[in-house]
Amino acid sequence: MTKENPLPAPVFSMNYWQHIKEFLLRGEQRIYYWIFTFSLLLPNIILSVVMQQSMIGRVLNILLMLPLYMLVMLVAKRPGRVYWSLLVLVLLHMFQLVLLTIFSGSVVAVDMILNLFTSEPDEATELLSNILWPILGALALYVPVLILATLSARNRKTLSSAFRKRTALYAFILLIVALPVYIGAKKRFPYLHLRAEVYPMSVFYNMYLATKKLSQVFRYTYTSENFCYGATSERAKDGREVYVLILGETSRAHSWSLYGYSRPTTPRLDTMSREGLIPFADVLTQSNTTYKSIPIILSPADASSSEELPRVRGILEAYKEAGFYTAFVSNQPGNHSYVDFFAMQGDEYHSIRKELRRSKRRLYDTDMLPYLERLLSSDHPRLFIVLHTYGAHFSYRDRYPKDAAPFPVPRRYSGSAKDSLALRNAYDNAIWQTDHFVDEVIRMLGAQDRPSALMYVSDHGEDVYDDSRERFLHSSPDVSYYQLHVPLLLWFSPAYREAHPELVAAARANQQRAASTNTVFHTLLQLSGIRTRYRRDSLSLVSPSFLEQQRYYLNDRYECLPIEGLDLSEEDVQLFRQKGLRYDPAACD
């Protein structure tokens, strides 16, 4: 008896699969109909649970889209044909579900669409290789539904007239309920828009905005051709000086031991004399994407005047007008944005990923050092050099040599929350490499026999599964503390400190004051002695007249909002307070 007991399990299993087979062969169109409708609604259901939005937005995501999908699926008597006609929407749904595994609670945003069109293949490959399992998961959900859609489209059976009429009636009843809900909510909350709250309308609107921004970039050469800084130098014409701007990538202040992090991620900067090094404690980015943040750093435009970006030229142009020899060296892949245009406005532009592409090894930020060495040894008396790093951009383990990894990282790990420790170790290793790079640049400048100064600033920060929210990466529409708080450093050579003690003293006095990344442009011009009508000393960190001002952020839809108006989560607000960062909700009242 005991030997015969295991037999029913396989029989049950065989019966189970037989039922499935019979169901597929029977081809009940009304069952197909509800499967297709549910699969279309699935992203809305998930977003209504996880997305950071108002309760009315959560309700409308289902209450409005369910009847619309029900009506759309009734267009043809064989719903499988309708489903296949919506293939683009299905692919968008798949992309959205993959996205939710990276940016919890975010829809496909403007910046994500821009990144899709502007990222180089190697950058995209890095990301895709680390989100393979979410992609496979999305395929596992929707490929079977597409197979069922094929069966439905080929089936001789059709939806009955009675079913179509009855289902259409139910859909219209739901719409009759949904529309007054929206109208009532609109009266109470005038800022409520379907294009912002309801998926996939929100994505289509984002696509429109992304297309609009791309068209502005494509016309930049023409819209900026008449721009002039009218820049002049306040210093002696026969003077010798050099200034270096290091643009960090995805480097958050939270992970720098220089800013209080428990791990020794910046050991060289930690032990550097504070005579020359000044770290600024309370600096926030104005955007969490390179595409927007770097142009703001390199130009007089900021979050409150981003519409000026198509018409202005970058800071290298100002230095050229003032008599400096300028160079832009980048370890970044080109992204067909204002960044590329600003870079090419210098006397020299070097994309090491293109110039050294024949190298069979991976390129690191330190590969820019020979370019810097050559420029410093040139006979140009006045130099301005921008070094655009790849910093701590994902995939983190590719940002540093294997023998330069103080924190252990396994050979294989995913980009999911279960491997958060490995990801954080790899990220910290990338910060450690940034520390090494900045230290090397400072050493090279310190060997100069002329006044020199360096500024380091990161474009934005990063989420690395830091808390229960399980947020990862950057560029998400809903920003966090980890993406906002960035390191900003100034270093002055002894010769510079002797020549301009008043500027160094002002920098020290402003060290703890609240600032944004839009201060970089004005700070660089003042410490270099460049005068132009675009320079504002009230935004310069080396000015005694620096003023703390309302800090703004350029959100995903290019709307300028006060930091306190970003609807940060309680976790983020607490981190602001723990770090001693200025955060005053009353400023938005």
Wavefront OBJ file of the C-alpha trace (Angstrom):
o trace
v 0.000 0.000 0.000
v 2.742 2.466 0.908
v 4.579 1.769 -2.340
v 1.477 2.602 -4.380
v 0.679 5.922 -2.585
v 2.967 8.182 -4.669
v 1.094 7.307 -7.902
v -1.763 9.854 -7.669
v 0.578 12.895 -7.819
v 1.779 12.305 -11.382
v -1.754 11.411 -12.422
v -2.985 14.706 -10.999
v -0.164 16.513 -12.753
v -1.032 14.853 -16.051
v -4.710 15.760 -15.594
v -3.731 19.345 -14.797
v -1.769 19.763 -18.010
v -4.514 17.950 -19.916
v -7.013 20.545 -18.703
v -4.722 23.333 -19.887
v -4.315 21.681 -23.268
v -8.069 21.236 -23.622
v -8.628 24.867 -22.641
v -6.191 26.081 -25.285
v -7.724 23.867 -27.949
v -11.243 24.882 -26.963
v -10.323 28.521 -27.396
v -12.966 30.355 -25.444
v -12.690 33.914 -26.763
v -14.304 35.487 -23.703
v -11.614 33.904 -21.493
v -8.932 35.157 -23.881
v -10.569 38.577 -23.688
v -10.206 38.840 -19.908
v -6.634 37.497 -19.983
v -5.662 40.168 -22.514
v -7.477 42.924 -20.620
v -5.809 41.954 -17.339
v -2.356 41.815 -18.949
v -2.853 45.337 -20.297
v -3.978 46.572 -16.882
v -1.190 44.800 -14.949
v 1.312 47.731 -14.951
v -1.445 50.048 -13.730
v -2.259 47.691 -10.853
v 1.383 47.479 -9.803
v 1.980 51.223 -10.179
v -1.101 52.031 -8.121
v 0.500 50.096 -5.273
v 4.167 51.131 -5.492
v 4.209 54.546 -7.187
v 4.681 57.629 -5.034
v 1.540 59.592 -5.937
v -1.711 60.833 -4.450
v -4.475 58.390 -3.565
v -6.656 59.843 -6.311
v -3.879 59.100 -8.794
v -3.756 55.502 -7.611
v -7.516 55.154 -7.984
v -7.609 56.722 -11.452
v -4.815 54.452 -12.655
v -7.253 51.549 -12.418
v -10.711 53.118 -12.478
v -10.061 54.993 -15.712
v -7.830 52.598 -17.612
v -9.806 49.401 -16.927
v -12.935 50.500 -18.861
v -10.778 51.953 -21.645
v -8.930 48.660 -22.072
v -12.240 46.781 -21.923
v -13.620 48.895 -24.764
v -10.475 48.659 -26.866
v -10.449 44.865 -26.604
v -14.019 44.810 -27.947
v -13.084 46.474 -31.236
v -12.757 43.088 -32.972
v -14.671 39.830 -32.478
v -11.341 38.039 -32.057
v -9.558 39.912 -29.209
v -6.230 38.345 -30.118
v -6.127 40.488 -33.262
v -6.636 43.626 -31.171
v -3.919 42.528 -28.755
v -1.407 42.046 -31.550
v -2.294 45.475 -32.930
v -1.296 46.862 -29.520
v 2.170 45.290 -29.675
v 3.914 48.647 -29.168
v 1.882 49.169 -25.998
v 2.682 45.627 -24.845
v 6.395 46.275 -25.353
v 6.010 49.485 -23.343
v 4.351 47.475 -20.564
v 7.278 45.055 -20.557
v 9.750 47.929 -20.378
v 7.744 49.491 -17.546
v 7.801 46.281 -15.495
v 11.567 45.955 -15.981
v 11.902 49.571 -14.938
v 10.018 48.908 -11.711
v 12.727 46.456 -10.675
v 15.304 49.264 -10.980
v 13.356 52.372 -9.965
v 10.697 51.229 -7.560
v 7.553 53.240 -8.154
v 8.586 55.132 -11.293
v 7.034 55.351 -14.730
v 9.041 55.616 -17.939
v 10.268 59.184 -17.558
v 11.507 61.951 -19.864
v 15.110 61.510 -18.775
v 14.932 57.754 -19.284
v 13.675 58.269 -22.825
v 16.426 60.813 -23.486
v 18.995 58.385 -22.115
v 17.635 55.706 -24.423
v 18.297 57.904 -27.455
v 21.577 59.411 -26.279
v 23.452 56.537 -24.613
v 26.326 54.912 -26.430
v 26.120 51.131 -27.097
v 28.755 50.237 -24.515
v 26.930 52.167 -21.793
v 23.623 50.526 -22.653
v 25.253 47.085 -22.735
v 26.609 47.572 -19.219
v 23.132 48.230 -17.874
v 21.386 45.509 -19.852
v 23.864 42.877 -18.736
v 22.937 43.578 -15.130
v 19.148 43.548 -15.519
v 18.924 40.315 -17.490
v 16.660 38.568 -14.992
v 14.029 41.348 -14.866
v 13.966 41.317 -18.674
v 13.486 37.547 -18.707
v 10.747 37.925 -16.097
v 8.862 40.430 -18.252
v 9.208 38.131 -21.264
v 7.886 35.226 -19.191
v 4.773 37.264 -18.409
v 3.941 38.600 -21.854
v 5.259 36.057 -24.369
v 2.669 33.425 -23.275
v -0.053 36.078 -23.605
v 1.144 36.859 -27.136
v 0.974 33.139 -27.925
v -2.606 33.076 -26.651
v -3.298 36.156 -28.793
v -2.104 34.208 -31.834
v -4.431 31.327 -30.950
v -7.293 33.761 -30.453
v -6.653 35.510 -33.774
v -6.668 32.189 -35.646
v -9.648 30.706 -33.828
v -12.882 30.273 -35.757
v -14.884 31.157 -32.683
v -15.645 34.814 -31.960
v -16.953 36.892 -29.107
v -20.723 36.713 -28.999
v -22.773 39.847 -29.608
v -24.361 39.440 -26.190
v -20.961 39.340 -24.474
v -19.730 42.397 -26.360
v -22.834 44.433 -25.566
v -22.859 43.411 -21.903
v -19.127 44.088 -21.443
v -19.354 47.451 -23.221
v -22.186 48.417 -20.871
v -20.044 47.540 -17.826
v -17.168 49.596 -19.261
v -19.347 52.654 -19.796
v -20.685 52.379 -16.241
v -17.104 52.391 -14.922
v -16.317 55.439 -17.072
v -19.391 57.206 -15.738
v -18.016 56.593 -12.237
v -14.419 57.529 -13.120
v -15.050 60.840 -14.855
v -16.865 62.560 -11.948
v -14.134 61.292 -9.609
v -11.515 62.977 -11.791
v -13.526 66.202 -12.207
v -14.060 66.448 -8.451
v -10.398 65.803 -7.734
v -9.394 68.387 -10.349
v -11.446 71.070 -8.603
v -9.805 70.276 -5.274
v -6.297 69.771 -6.669
v -5.837 72.035 -9.753
v -2.329 70.636 -10.360
v -3.791 67.152 -11.004
v -3.325 66.122 -14.652
v -4.144 62.783 -16.265
v -0.957 63.106 -18.313
v 1.020 63.052 -15.080
v -1.006 60.654 -12.953
v -2.320 57.901 -15.221
v -0.219 55.311 -17.023
v 0.336 54.993 -20.013
v -0.866 58.544 -20.767
v 1.968 59.793 -18.583
v 4.519 57.916 -20.689
v 3.149 59.220 -23.985
v 3.313 62.759 -22.619
v 6.880 62.117 -21.492
v 7.723 60.931 -24.997
v 6.384 64.204 -26.372
v 8.519 66.237 -23.953
v 11.618 64.150 -24.723
v 11.134 64.694 -28.459
v 10.787 68.429 -27.861
v 14.037 68.566 -25.853
v 15.919 66.493 -28.429
v 14.843 68.852 -31.205
v 16.216 71.800 -29.200
v 19.573 70.055 -28.832
v 19.728 69.260 -32.552
v 19.249 72.973 -33.349
v 21.777 74.161 -30.741
v 24.458 75.146 -33.260
v 22.064 77.662 -34.813
v 20.354 78.926 -31.656
v 23.668 79.684 -29.896
v 25.766 81.003 -32.785
v 25.436 84.676 -31.785
v 26.132 84.191 -28.075
v 29.115 86.023 -26.556
v 30.264 86.345 -22.932
v 32.237 89.537 -23.466
v 34.682 88.037 -20.961
v 37.868 89.769 -19.877
v 40.597 88.957 -17.345
v 41.079 90.967 -14.145
v 44.632 89.613 -13.835
v 47.921 90.705 -15.399
v 48.171 89.709 -19.073
v 51.642 88.192 -18.574
v 50.478 86.048 -15.622
v 50.828 82.256 -15.502
v 48.026 80.200 -13.939
v 46.131 76.940 -14.354
v 42.654 75.846 -13.290
v 41.173 72.360 -13.427
v 37.534 71.373 -13.100
v 36.859 67.691 -12.395
v 33.311 66.660 -13.217
v 32.436 63.681 -11.057
v 29.880 61.119 -12.149
v 27.242 59.539 -9.886
v 29.292 60.295 -6.784
v 27.210 60.940 -3.676
v 28.529 62.728 -0.628
v 26.953 60.056 1.581
v 29.592 57.507 0.506
v 32.667 59.722 0.996
v 34.537 59.247 4.254
v 35.558 62.906 3.798
v 31.872 63.636 4.507
v 31.530 61.293 7.460
v 30.973 57.887 5.819
v 32.075 55.043 8.095
v 34.154 53.274 5.440
v 37.549 54.720 4.379
v 36.512 55.441 0.799
v 38.530 58.681 0.436
v 41.732 57.982 2.428
v 43.962 60.332 0.404
v 41.647 63.320 0.654
v 40.961 62.516 4.328
v 44.645 62.982 5.181
v 45.293 65.943 2.880
v 46.197 69.221 4.527
v 43.211 71.477 5.052
v 45.433 74.420 4.231
v 44.738 73.818 0.584
v 41.659 71.561 0.541
v 38.181 72.898 1.315
v 35.225 70.446 1.153
v 31.805 72.105 1.055
v 29.350 70.330 3.319
v 25.894 71.261 2.023
v 25.753 71.138 -1.782
v 22.769 69.744 -3.702
v 22.536 68.925 -7.377
v 19.921 70.653 -9.527
v 19.201 67.482 -11.492
v 19.696 63.736 -11.022
v 20.748 63.134 -14.638
v 23.998 63.935 -16.419
v 21.990 65.108 -19.409
v 20.661 68.089 -17.428
v 23.059 68.546 -14.511
v 26.324 69.020 -16.438
v 24.967 71.767 -18.756
v 23.764 73.612 -15.636
v 27.223 73.272 -14.079
v 29.025 74.453 -17.227
v 26.847 77.440 -18.143
v 25.084 80.480 -16.657
v 21.741 78.672 -17.031
v 20.381 76.904 -13.982
v 17.239 75.073 -12.893
v 15.252 78.311 -12.858
v 16.431 79.324 -16.339
v 16.962 76.010 -18.149
v 15.054 77.368 -21.143
v 18.189 79.444 -21.858
v 20.344 76.354 -22.532
v 19.685 76.335 -26.309
v 21.005 79.922 -26.534
v 24.081 80.016 -24.242
v 27.587 78.664 -24.705
v 29.632 76.822 -22.102
v 32.225 78.049 -19.632
v 35.149 77.088 -21.885
v 34.008 79.857 -24.231
v 34.271 82.399 -21.399
v 37.807 81.268 -20.579
v 38.814 81.445 -24.256
v 37.496 85.005 -24.532
v 39.537 85.921 -21.429
v 42.781 84.647 -22.980
v 43.032 81.105 -21.584
v 43.965 77.995 -23.525
v 41.142 75.543 -22.899
v 40.812 71.764 -23.066
v 38.060 69.260 -22.353
v 39.106 65.638 -21.702
v 36.385 63.058 -21.179
v 36.130 59.434 -20.145
v 32.400 59.557 -20.788
v 30.694 58.137 -23.848
v 29.203 60.947 -25.902
v 25.517 61.508 -25.208
v 24.592 63.910 -28.039
v 23.591 66.612 -25.579
v 24.625 70.141 -24.604
v 27.532 68.500 -22.781
v 29.079 67.428 -26.091
v 28.587 70.883 -27.607
v 30.123 72.614 -24.572
v 33.082 70.217 -24.680
v 33.818 70.991 -28.324
v 33.902 74.736 -27.647
v 37.378 74.416 -26.109
v 40.675 74.650 -27.971
v 41.085 70.904 -27.473
v 38.533 68.149 -27.031
v 39.545 64.573 -26.287
v 37.150 61.687 -25.861
v 39.498 58.997 -24.623
v 36.909 56.292 -25.296
v 37.265 57.114 -28.984
v 40.951 57.950 -29.062
v 42.012 54.895 -27.038
v 39.351 52.497 -28.287
v 41.971 50.208 -29.835
v 43.250 49.441 -26.355
v 42.192 45.903 -25.394
v 41.797 46.794 -21.735
v 39.058 48.663 -19.942
v 39.577 52.427 -19.667
v 39.580 54.195 -16.306
v 39.542 57.833 -15.248
v 43.278 57.659 -14.600
v 43.762 57.221 -18.363
v 43.056 60.954 -18.625
v 46.179 61.783 -16.587
v 48.634 61.617 -19.538
v 46.471 64.197 -21.341
v 46.623 66.437 -18.265
v 50.386 65.966 -17.972
v 50.926 67.013 -21.599
v 48.766 70.105 -21.180
v 50.516 71.134 -17.967
v 53.937 70.779 -19.637
v 52.874 72.860 -22.653
v 54.022 76.455 -23.114
v 50.513 77.884 -22.654
v 50.820 80.319 -19.737
v 47.128 80.282 -18.799
v 45.218 77.025 -18.811
v 41.689 75.913 -18.076
v 41.135 72.151 -18.211
v 37.951 70.144 -17.676
v 38.253 66.438 -16.823
v 34.946 64.621 -17.216
v 35.165 61.362 -15.288
v 33.108 58.190 -15.452
v 33.389 58.088 -11.672
v 30.956 55.702 -10.011
v 28.557 55.169 -12.896
v 26.948 51.742 -13.075
v 28.307 49.101 -13.642
v 30.452 50.039 -10.623
v 32.907 47.146 -10.880
v 33.974 48.385 -14.298
v 35.140 51.746 -12.949
v 38.320 50.527 -11.267
v 41.111 47.967 -11.825
v 40.634 44.645 -10.065
v 43.788 45.171 -7.995
v 42.420 48.485 -6.685
v 39.447 47.146 -4.758
v 39.677 47.503 -0.961
v 36.144 46.141 -0.497
v 35.453 42.536 -1.583
v 33.183 42.001 -4.581
v 32.213 38.527 -5.837
v 32.910 37.601 -9.444
v 29.211 37.260 -10.173
v 26.333 39.278 -8.810
v 23.150 40.821 -10.140
v 21.682 44.295 -9.998
v 18.900 43.149 -7.675
v 18.318 43.863 -4.000
v 19.545 40.418 -2.936
v 23.055 41.459 -4.000
v 22.887 44.881 -2.355
v 26.059 44.307 -0.278
v 28.081 43.376 -3.370
v 26.725 46.425 -5.218
v 27.539 48.737 -2.317
v 31.067 47.304 -2.060
v 31.598 47.804 -5.787
v 30.223 51.347 -5.543
v 32.529 52.158 -2.619
v 35.469 50.806 -4.618
v 34.550 53.230 -7.412
v 34.553 56.104 -4.892
v 37.948 54.900 -3.643
v 39.209 55.094 -7.237
v 37.819 58.645 -7.554
v 39.747 59.592 -4.432
v 42.918 58.224 -6.048
v 42.264 60.127 -9.270
v 41.580 63.489 -7.579
v 44.692 63.045 -5.434
v 46.836 62.406 -8.531
v 45.505 65.538 -10.243
v 46.237 67.612 -7.135
v 49.787 66.221 -7.003
v 50.358 67.186 -10.629
v 49.024 70.697 -10.020
v 51.110 70.976 -6.857
v 54.248 70.401 -8.921
v 53.493 73.502 -11.009
v 55.499 76.678 -10.427
v 52.477 78.893 -10.962
v 49.219 79.566 -9.092
v 46.751 76.743 -9.601
v 43.377 75.704 -8.296
v 41.099 72.703 -8.654
v 37.388 72.227 -8.258
v 35.677 68.847 -8.008
v 31.913 68.462 -8.197
v 29.688 65.487 -8.919
v 26.772 65.802 -11.307
v 24.401 63.849 -9.033
v 24.284 61.005 -6.546
v 22.937 57.458 -6.564
v 20.608 55.062 -4.769
v 22.276 51.742 -3.894
v 19.620 49.770 -2.011
v 20.253 51.905 1.056
v 17.046 51.250 2.972
v 13.730 49.419 2.946
v 12.598 51.347 -0.153
v 15.100 49.304 -2.193
v 15.842 52.136 -4.586
v 18.607 51.695 -7.137
v 20.522 53.927 -9.589
v 19.550 57.526 -10.508
v 17.450 59.413 -13.103
v 14.224 58.403 -11.365
v 11.363 60.953 -11.488
v 11.052 60.827 -7.688
v 14.411 61.881 -6.323
v 15.991 60.916 -2.986
v 18.554 62.364 -0.560
v 21.164 59.964 -1.933
v 20.735 61.401 -5.431
v 20.676 65.028 -4.267
v 23.619 65.464 -1.868
v 26.893 65.699 -3.798
v 30.532 66.407 -2.911
v 32.098 69.705 -3.954
v 35.769 70.459 -3.235
v 38.136 73.336 -3.817
v 41.915 72.966 -3.682
v 44.375 75.853 -3.879
v 48.116 75.605 -4.446
v 50.437 77.496 -2.057
v 51.177 79.995 -4.831
v 47.464 80.608 -5.349
v 46.821 81.012 -1.616
v 49.606 83.574 -1.445
v 48.381 85.487 -4.501
v 44.646 85.519 -3.621
v 44.236 85.105 0.154
v 40.912 86.960 0.171
v 39.292 84.390 -2.172
v 40.596 81.460 -0.132
v 39.348 83.103 3.085
v 35.906 83.607 1.550
v 35.803 79.945 0.498
v 36.542 78.893 4.080
v 33.848 81.190 5.390
v 31.313 79.653 2.976
v 32.328 76.037 3.656
v 29.230 75.124 5.691
v 26.709 77.242 3.809
v 23.911 75.792 1.692
v 24.573 75.826 -2.057
v 23.622 74.136 -5.320
v 25.672 72.961 -8.282
v 24.791 76.143 -10.173
v 27.457 77.863 -8.021
v 30.252 76.092 -9.941
v 30.086 78.370 -12.995
v 30.246 81.582 -10.957
v 32.863 80.251 -8.511
v 35.235 79.247 -11.308
v 34.981 82.615 -13.037
v 35.726 84.537 -9.854
v 38.630 82.382 -8.668
v 40.126 82.714 -12.184
v 39.616 86.485 -12.267
v 37.291 86.449 -15.274
v 34.820 89.284 -15.556
v 31.602 88.941 -17.568
v 28.059 90.221 -17.188
v 27.002 86.602 -16.630
v 29.100 86.237 -13.468
v 27.133 86.590 -10.240
v 29.320 86.870 -7.149
v 26.322 86.207 -4.912
v 26.513 82.638 -6.279
v 30.304 82.331 -5.988
v 31.696 80.201 -3.158
v 34.918 82.264 -3.161
v 33.064 85.546 -2.699
v 32.480 87.372 0.605
v 29.123 88.399 -0.900
v 27.908 84.797 -1.389
v 24.259 84.502 -0.374
v 22.331 81.416 0.629
v 19.326 81.280 -1.657
v 16.304 79.113 -2.263
v 17.611 75.887 -3.778
v 15.843 74.548 -6.848
v 15.617 71.285 -8.694
v 14.856 70.649 -12.372
v 12.501 67.696 -12.346
v 11.895 65.063 -14.990
v 9.441 67.260 -16.892
v 11.804 70.249 -16.812
v 9.757 71.990 -14.134
v 11.745 74.064 -11.653
v 10.732 73.213 -8.083
v 12.111 74.211 -4.672
v 13.947 71.377 -2.945
v 11.346 71.493 -0.198
v 8.604 71.132 -2.836
v 9.840 67.757 -4.130
v 7.626 65.712 -1.828
v 10.615 63.873 -0.375
v 9.853 60.839 1.740
v 10.229 60.966 5.505
v 13.407 58.867 5.236
v 14.978 61.540 3.034
v 13.904 64.411 5.294
v 15.438 62.670 8.295
v 18.710 62.178 6.390
v 18.785 65.877 5.534
v 18.505 66.673 9.230
v 21.026 64.046 10.314
v 23.577 65.407 7.837
v 22.961 68.993 8.929
v 21.698 70.037 5.473
v 19.390 73.003 5.142
v 15.799 71.893 4.588
v 13.066 74.381 5.345
v 9.532 73.319 4.274
v 8.276 76.751 5.327
v 10.189 78.222 2.388
v 7.564 76.749 0.045
v 4.575 78.200 1.871
l 1 2 3 4 5 6 7 8 9 10 11 12 13 14 15 16 17 18 19 20 21 22 23 24 25 26 27 28 29 30 31 32 33 34 35 36 37 38 39 40 41 42 43 44 45 46 47 48 49 50 51 52 53 54 55 56 57 58 59 60 61 62 63 64 65 66 67 68 69 70 71 72 73 74 75 76 77 78 79 80 81 82 83 84 85 86 87 88 89 90 91 92 93 94 95 96 97 98 99 100 101 102 103 104 105 106 107 108 109 110 111 112 113 114 115 116 117 118 119 120 121 122 123 124 125 126 127 128 129 130 131 132 133 134 135 136 137 138 139 140 141 142 143 144 145 146 147 148 149 150 151 152 153 154 155 156 157 158 159 160 161 162 163 164 165 166 167 168 169 170 171 172 173 174 175 176 177 178 179 180 181 182 183 184 185 186 187 188 189 190 191 192 193 194 195 196 197 198 199 200 201 202 203 204 205 206 207 208 209 210 211 212 213 214 215 216 217 218 219 220 221 222 223 224 225 226 227 228 229 230 231 232 233 234 235 236 237 238 239 240 241 242 243 244 245 246 247 248 249 250 251 252 253 254 255 256 257 258 259 260 261 262 263 264 265 266 267 268 269 270 271 272 273 274 275 276 277 278 279 280 281 282 283 284 285 286 287 288 289 290 291 292 293 294 295 296 297 298 299 300 301 302 303 304 305 306 307 308 309 310 311 312 313 314 315 316 317 318 319 320 321 322 323 324 325 326 327 328 329 330 331 332 333 334 335 336 337 338 339 340 341 342 343 344 345 346 347 348 349 350 351 352 353 354 355 356 357 358 359 360 361 362 363 364 365 366 367 368 369 370 371 372 373 374 375 376 377 378 379 380 381 382 383 384 385 386 387 388 389 390 391 392 393 394 395 396 397 398 399 400 401 402 403 404 405 406 407 408 409 410 411 412 413 414 415 416 417 418 419 420 421 422 423 424 425 426 427 428 429 430 431 432 433 434 435 436 437 438 439 440 441 442 443 444 445 446 447 448 449 450 451 452 453 454 455 456 457 458 459 460 461 462 463 464 465 466 467 468 469 470 471 472 473 474 475 476 477 478 479 480 481 482 483 484 485 486 487 488 489 490 491 492 493 494 495 496 497 498 499 500 501 502 503 504 505 506 507 508 509 510 511 512 513 514 515 516 517 518 519 520 521 522 523 524 525 526 527 528 529 530 531 532 533 534 535 536 537 538 539 540 541 542 543 544 545 546 547 548 549 550 551 552 553 554 555 556 557 558 559 560 561 562 563 564 565 566 567 568 569 570 571 572 573 574 575 576 577 578 579 580 581 582 583 584 585 586 587 588 589
